[in-house]
């Protein structure tokens, strides 16, 4: 018995507000909607973060 899923539907990409790490040595970022702090620090290096807009796959 085969469980072929067939071709997958492409996931639409949308402009998304994110927090991006300000450190040049870190590439950390997170979706704004997943942050509980008004001005979060980077979860990877603890540096400050700034608002940015990225084109990301839509979360459903």
Backbone bond lengths (Angstrom), bond angles and torsions (degrees), N, CA, C in turn:
res aa  C-N    CA-C-N  psi(-1)  N-CA   C-N-CA  omega(-1)  CA-C   N-CA-C  phi
1 X - - - 1.455 - - 1.528 108.83 -
2 X 1.311 117.01 135.35 1.458 121.98 -177.68 1.530 110.06 -110.67
3 X 1.324 115.06 141.47 1.466 120.41 -179.97 1.526 110.13 -115.31
4 X 1.314 116.97 54.50 1.459 121.36 179.54 1.521 109.48 -70.68
5 X 1.312 115.16 129.53 1.472 119.71 -179.82 1.515 112.03 -87.89
6 X 1.301 117.72 -11.41 1.463 119.95 -179.19 1.506 111.20 74.36
7 X 1.324 116.61 -174.57 1.474 119.29 -179.19 1.525 111.07 -67.23
8 X 1.339 115.18 136.97 1.466 119.73 179.02 1.521 109.79 -84.53
9 X 1.319 114.59 145.55 1.457 120.91 176.63 1.523 108.52 -72.70
10 X 1.327 118.66 134.49 1.467 119.01 178.71 1.531 110.67 -66.35
11 X 1.333 115.43 140.93 1.465 120.54 179.90 1.524 107.74 -86.59
12 X 1.344 117.77 125.03 1.471 119.23 179.85 1.530 111.04 -65.42
13 X 1.325 115.72 144.36 1.454 120.88 177.78 1.523 109.13 -104.11
14 X 1.327 115.95 141.02 1.461 121.55 -177.68 1.531 109.86 -134.04
15 X 1.328 116.06 155.44 1.460 120.31 173.84 1.517 107.73 -68.87
16 X 1.325 116.57 129.88 1.458 122.18 -173.15 1.519 109.96 -131.26
17 X 1.330 117.36 133.58 1.461 121.73 174.93 1.522 108.59 -74.46
18 X 1.338 115.83 128.63 1.462 120.68 178.93 1.520 109.71 -133.51
19 X 1.327 115.40 162.69 1.453 122.82 168.56 1.521 105.51 -100.24
20 X 1.321 117.81 130.83 1.460 122.74 -178.75 1.526 109.32 -121.60
21 X 1.335 116.32 136.33 1.467 121.44 -178.83 1.523 110.10 -64.50
22 X 1.337 116.93 139.97 1.461 121.55 -179.06 1.530 112.32 -88.09
23 X 1.317 118.61 -8.95 1.461 121.81 -179.49 1.531 110.75 -74.72
24 X 1.327 116.80 133.50 1.463 121.03 178.59 1.526 112.13 -67.82
25 X 1.340 116.93 -22.39 1.461 121.47 -177.42 1.522 113.24 -90.71
26 X 1.331 117.66 -1.01 1.472 121.44 -175.09 1.529 109.18 -127.68
27 X 1.315 116.04 142.52 1.461 120.02 177.70 1.526 110.94 -112.85
28 X 1.332 117.38 24.12 1.458 121.77 -178.16 1.520 112.57 -66.85
29 X 1.325 115.30 143.82 1.459 121.64 175.16 1.524 107.94 -159.49
30 X 1.327 116.46 161.73 1.467 121.07 176.00 1.515 109.19 -152.06
31 X 1.317 115.35 150.74 1.465 119.49 176.21 1.528 108.22 -63.56
32 X 1.323 115.87 138.66 1.469 120.83 -179.03 1.528 110.83 -58.69
33 X 1.322 116.76 -36.79 1.467 120.13 -177.48 1.534 112.41 -69.63
34 X 1.337 118.53 -11.77 1.474 121.53 179.14 1.521 112.37 -98.92
35 X 1.335 116.85 3.67 1.459 120.85 -179.41 1.521 110.16 -100.73
36 X 1.322 116.16 137.74 1.471 120.72 179.01 1.523 111.81 -98.08
37 X 1.333 118.09 -13.71 1.461 122.60 -178.13 1.524 110.73 -96.44
38 X 1.332 115.41 148.66 1.470 119.21 177.26 1.516 111.03 -65.99
39 X 1.336 117.61 -38.90 1.461 123.19 176.35 1.523 107.73 -135.34
40 X 1.332 116.91 86.20 1.468 119.51 -175.44 1.524 112.77 -71.44
41 X 1.335 115.51 158.32 1.461 120.40 169.95 1.521 106.74 -99.96
42 X 1.312 116.19 156.49 1.458 121.60 -176.48 1.528 110.29 -61.67
43 X 1.333 118.20 128.00 1.466 120.48 179.89 1.531 112.65 -69.50
44 X 1.336 117.51 -15.37 1.465 120.63 -178.70 1.528 112.74 -92.40
45 X 1.357 116.76 -42.49 1.473 118.65 -174.80 1.533 113.59 -127.55
46 X 1.324 117.96 -1.18 1.471 124.40 178.13 1.524 114.09 70.81
47 X 1.337 119.72 10.07 1.470 122.06 176.07 1.526 109.49 -73.40
48 X 1.324 116.04 168.85 1.460 119.40 177.28 1.528 109.21 -72.49
49 X 1.329 115.38 161.43 1.458 120.94 -178.96 1.518 108.80 -126.26
50 X 1.343 116.10 156.70 1.463 120.95 179.23 1.519 109.35 -130.96
51 X 1.349 115.49 156.58 1.463 120.90 178.09 1.521 110.58 -68.12
52 X 1.320 114.51 145.47 1.456 121.04 178.09 1.529 106.59 -154.60
53 X 1.321 117.10 157.46 1.463 120.81 174.97 1.523 107.46 -116.17
54 X 1.338 115.86 127.84 1.467 121.43 178.23 1.514 108.86 -126.07
55 X 1.320 115.88 152.81 1.459 121.08 174.74 1.533 106.82 -92.36
56 X 1.338 115.50 111.62 1.468 121.90 -174.31 1.523 110.38 -128.19
57 X 1.344 116.92 160.20 1.473 119.25 173.92 1.524 109.95 -58.92
58 X 1.312 116.25 139.55 1.457 122.59 -179.13 1.527 110.48 -67.69
59 X 1.323 116.42 134.18 1.474 121.45 175.65 1.511 108.27 -87.74
60 X 1.312 116.86 131.59 1.470 120.28 -178.80 1.491 110.81 -109.72
